[in-house]
């Protein structure tokens, strides 16, 4: 049987991998994937604690809202990344230092 600790260990692993991807920041897509992994770790915690409390389903309902919010955020972030690439021809955050129009 899978215990709550097993879910939390997987969640911590997802969070650490996402944090490493954000800190190493090779390109904007990698940063976006790192943010998504951190959000997935939080959603996994919500579902795990919701399953642990069998009386109340609020964890699963809150996780559903978090999934919808993550999908919307990803769509907006990808649109921004595409516009930045169109203007600067790179998605490396270190090479993009001026976002004002000239």
Backbone as JSON, one array per atom type, in Angstrom:
{
  "sequence": "XXXXXXXXXXXXXXXXXXXXXXXXXXXXXXXXXXXXXXXXXXXXXXXXXXXXXXXXXXXXXXXXXXXXXXXXXXXXXXXXXXXXXXXXXXXXXXXXXXXXXX",
  "N": [[0.84, -1.19, 0.0], [0.48, 2.22, -0.78], [1.81, 4.86, 1.01], [1.3, 8.03, 2.7], [3.76, 9.2, 3.03], [5.24, 8.23, 0.87], [4.09, 9.61, -1.29], [4.84, 12.19, -0.55], [7.62, 12.04, -0.71], [8.03, 11.69, -3.47], [6.95, 14.11, -4.3], [8.75, 15.94, -3.15], [11.03, 15.27, -4.6], [10.22, 16.02, -7.22], [9.92, 18.77, -6.77], [12.56, 19.53, -6.14], [13.92, 18.91, -8.53], [12.62, 20.68, -10.28], [13.35, 23.12, -9.09], [16.12, 23.05, -9.46], [16.18, 23.19, -12.26], [15.24, 25.77, -12.67], [17.17, 27.32, -11.36], [19.53, 26.71, -12.78], [19.0, 27.77, -15.28], [19.21, 27.67, -18.4], [17.74, 28.2, -20.7], [14.66, 29.87, -21.63], [12.54, 28.1, -21.95], [13.32, 25.91, -20.42], [13.23, 27.05, -17.88], [10.49, 27.51, -17.7], [9.54, 24.85, -17.74], [10.65, 23.99, -15.35], [9.19, 25.56, -13.52], [6.67, 24.46, -13.95], [7.13, 21.85, -13.01], [7.47, 22.37, -10.29], [4.93, 23.34, -9.68], [3.49, 20.98, -10.2], [4.48, 19.38, -8.14], [3.35, 20.68, -5.94], [0.64, 20.27, -6.51], [0.52, 17.5, -6.36], [0.98, 17.21, -3.62], [-1.38, 18.39, -2.66], [-3.33, 16.56, -3.59], [-2.45, 14.23, -2.33], [-2.69, 14.84, 0.43], [-5.39, 15.34, 0.43], [-6.38, 12.8, -0.16], [-5.5, 11.5, 2.08], [-7.12, 12.59, 4.05], [-10.02, 11.32, 4.27], [-12.61, 12.21, 4.63], [-13.05, 14.75, 3.61], [-13.05, 16.25, 0.44], [-11.67, 18.47, -0.42], [-8.98, 18.88, -1.07], [-8.56, 17.57, -3.53], [-10.31, 19.03, -5.16], [-9.23, 21.6, -4.99], [-6.78, 21.05, -6.16], [-7.59, 20.54, -8.77], [-8.37, 23.11, -9.61], [-5.84, 24.29, -9.45], [-4.49, 22.91, -11.48], [-5.84, 23.82, -13.77], [-5.19, 26.54, -13.6], [-2.4, 26.35, -13.9], [-2.21, 25.41, -16.52], [-3.27, 27.59, -17.97], [-1.4, 29.55, -17.3], [0.91, 28.49, -18.46], [0.26, 28.64, -21.18], [0.16, 31.42, -21.58], [2.79, 32.1, -20.89], [4.27, 30.72, -22.85], [3.43, 32.12, -25.12], [4.56, 34.62, -24.58], [7.28, 33.91, -24.59], [7.59, 33.13, -27.26], [7.17, 35.6, -28.55], [9.34, 37.06, -27.54], [11.43, 35.58, -28.63], [10.98, 36.06, -31.32], [11.68, 38.73, -31.51], [14.35, 38.95, -30.42], [15.74, 36.72, -31.31], [16.69, 34.69, -29.67], [16.33, 32.6, -26.76], [17.63, 32.65, -24.44], [17.87, 33.68, -21.19], [19.96, 35.22, -20.13], [21.04, 36.63, -22.23], [19.1, 38.37, -23.0], [18.62, 41.48, -22.22], [17.39, 43.9, -22.42], [14.21, 44.95, -22.64], [12.75, 47.01, -23.64], [11.22, 48.91, -26.29], [13.05, 50.19, -29.07]],
  "CA": [[0.0, 0.0, 0.0], [1.23, 3.46, -0.87], [1.53, 5.72, 2.16], [1.42, 9.47, 2.49], [5.19, 9.5, 2.94], [5.68, 7.95, -0.5], [3.66, 10.76, -2.11], [5.64, 13.36, -0.18], [8.98, 11.87, -1.23], [7.96, 11.99, -4.91], [6.72, 15.54, -4.41], [10.02, 16.63, -2.85], [11.91, 15.03, -5.75], [9.75, 16.9, -8.3], [10.22, 20.16, -6.4], [14.01, 19.75, -6.24], [14.28, 18.92, -9.95], [12.13, 21.94, -10.82], [14.18, 24.21, -8.57], [17.41, 22.98, -10.17], [15.99, 23.67, -13.63], [15.1, 27.23, -12.63], [18.45, 27.93, -10.96], [20.54, 26.55, -13.82], [18.46, 28.64, -16.33], [19.89, 27.65, -19.69], [16.87, 28.93, -21.62], [13.36, 30.21, -21.05], [11.69, 26.9, -21.93], [13.74, 25.14, -19.26], [12.68, 27.73, -16.7], [9.04, 27.24, -17.7], [9.35, 23.45, -17.34], [10.96, 23.94, -13.92], [8.04, 26.1, -12.8], [5.6, 23.46, -14.04], [7.44, 20.75, -12.1], [7.19, 22.82, -8.93], [3.47, 23.33, -9.55], [3.05, 19.59, -10.11], [4.79, 18.92, -6.8], [2.32, 21.23, -5.05], [-0.62, 19.59, -6.81], [0.64, 16.16, -5.79], [0.76, 17.36, -2.19], [-2.81, 18.63, -2.43], [-4.06, 15.32, -3.81], [-2.04, 13.26, -1.3], [-3.31, 15.19, 1.7], [-6.83, 15.15, 0.25], [-6.64, 11.36, -0.06], [-5.25, 11.14, 3.47], [-8.33, 12.99, 4.79], [-11.08, 10.7, 3.46], [-13.9, 12.86, 4.86], [-13.16, 15.99, 2.87], [-12.44, 16.21, -0.89], [-11.25, 19.81, -0.82], [-7.65, 18.83, -1.66], [-8.69, 17.23, -4.95], [-10.97, 20.14, -5.85], [-8.25, 22.67, -5.07], [-5.79, 20.6, -7.14], [-8.18, 20.74, -10.1], [-8.22, 24.54, -9.92], [-4.42, 24.56, -9.67], [-4.14, 22.38, -12.8], [-6.38, 24.76, -14.76], [-4.37, 27.74, -13.52], [-1.09, 26.04, -14.47], [-2.36, 25.34, -17.98], [-3.43, 28.95, -18.47], [-0.11, 30.22, -17.12], [1.82, 27.96, -19.46], [-0.11, 29.19, -22.49], [0.59, 32.82, -21.62], [4.25, 32.14, -20.86], [4.76, 30.32, -24.17], [3.2, 33.24, -26.04], [5.59, 35.63, -24.3], [8.57, 33.39, -25.05], [7.6, 33.21, -28.73], [7.35, 37.01, -28.94], [10.72, 37.44, -27.23], [12.28, 34.93, -29.63], [10.78, 36.74, -32.6], [12.38, 40.01, -31.49], [15.77, 38.85, -30.08], [16.29, 35.51, -31.92], [17.23, 33.82, -28.64], [15.49, 32.45, -25.56], [18.55, 32.63, -23.3], [17.54, 34.85, -20.36], [21.13, 36.05, -19.86], [21.33, 37.46, -23.4], [18.02, 39.34, -23.17], [18.79, 42.41, -21.11], [16.64, 45.13, -22.64], [12.92, 44.59, -23.22], [12.07, 48.21, -24.14], [11.34, 49.17, -27.73], [14.07, 51.22, -29.33]],
  "C": [[0.88, 1.25, 0.0], [0.82, 4.38, 0.28], [1.67, 7.19, 1.78], [2.88, 9.88, 2.33], [5.72, 9.26, 1.53], [5.3, 9.1, -1.43], [4.53, 11.98, -1.82], [7.07, 13.26, -0.69], [9.01, 12.17, -2.73], [7.76, 13.49, -5.12], [7.99, 16.34, -4.15], [11.0, 16.45, -4.02], [11.52, 15.93, -6.93], [10.11, 18.35, -8.02], [11.7, 20.45, -6.57], [14.47, 19.78, -7.7], [13.83, 20.22, -10.6], [12.96, 23.12, -10.37], [15.54, 24.22, -9.24], [17.28, 23.52, -11.59], [15.86, 25.19, -13.67], [16.44, 27.88, -12.31], [19.49, 27.83, -12.06], [20.24, 27.4, -15.06], [19.3, 28.71, -17.61], [19.07, 28.37, -20.75], [15.49, 29.08, -20.99], [12.43, 29.0, -21.0], [12.03, 26.03, -20.73], [13.22, 25.76, -17.97], [11.19, 27.45, -16.59], [8.76, 25.79, -17.27], [9.65, 23.29, -15.85], [9.81, 24.47, -13.07], [6.88, 25.1, -12.82], [5.87, 22.26, -13.13], [7.16, 21.12, -10.65], [5.68, 22.87, -8.69], [2.92, 21.91, -9.45], [3.36, 18.99, -8.75], [3.75, 19.42, -5.8], [0.98, 20.54, -5.27], [-0.61, 18.17, -6.26], [0.45, 16.19, -4.28], [-0.72, 17.56, -1.87], [-3.61, 17.33, -2.56], [-3.71, 14.3, -2.72], [-2.69, 13.57, 0.03], [-4.84, 15.09, 1.61], [-7.22, 13.68, 0.34], [-6.45, 10.89, 1.38], [-6.45, 11.48, 4.36], [-9.53, 12.52, 3.98], [-12.43, 11.4, 3.6], [-14.11, 14.03, 3.91], [-12.42, 15.87, 1.53], [-11.9, 17.56, -1.34], [-9.85, 19.82, -1.44], [-7.71, 18.53, -3.14], [-9.32, 18.37, -5.74], [-10.0, 21.3, -6.03], [-7.16, 22.32, -6.08], [-6.31, 20.78, -8.56], [-8.08, 22.2, -10.52], [-6.77, 24.89, -10.19], [-3.95, 24.05, -11.03], [-4.63, 23.32, -13.9], [-5.55, 26.05, -14.78], [-2.99, 27.51, -14.13], [-1.15, 25.97, -15.99], [-2.49, 26.73, -18.59], [-2.11, 29.73, -18.38], [0.9, 29.77, -18.16], [1.52, 28.53, -20.85], [0.35, 30.64, -22.62], [2.11, 32.92, -21.67], [4.84, 31.73, -22.21], [4.54, 31.41, -25.2], [4.24, 34.34, -25.83], [6.95, 35.18, -24.8], [8.66, 33.46, -26.57], [7.8, 34.64, -29.21], [8.77, 37.5, -28.65], [11.67, 36.82, -28.24], [12.17, 35.63, -30.98], [11.59, 38.04, -32.65], [13.89, 39.84, -31.32], [16.48, 37.65, -30.7], [17.04, 34.62, -30.93], [16.22, 33.71, -27.5], [16.36, 32.3, -24.32], [18.29, 33.86, -22.45], [18.74, 35.76, -20.09], [21.44, 36.98, -21.03], [20.25, 38.51, -23.66], [18.07, 40.29, -21.99], [17.99, 43.69, -21.26], [15.33, 44.77, -23.33], [12.15, 45.81, -23.71], [12.23, 48.31, -25.65], [12.35, 50.3, -27.95], [13.66, 52.13, -30.44]]
}
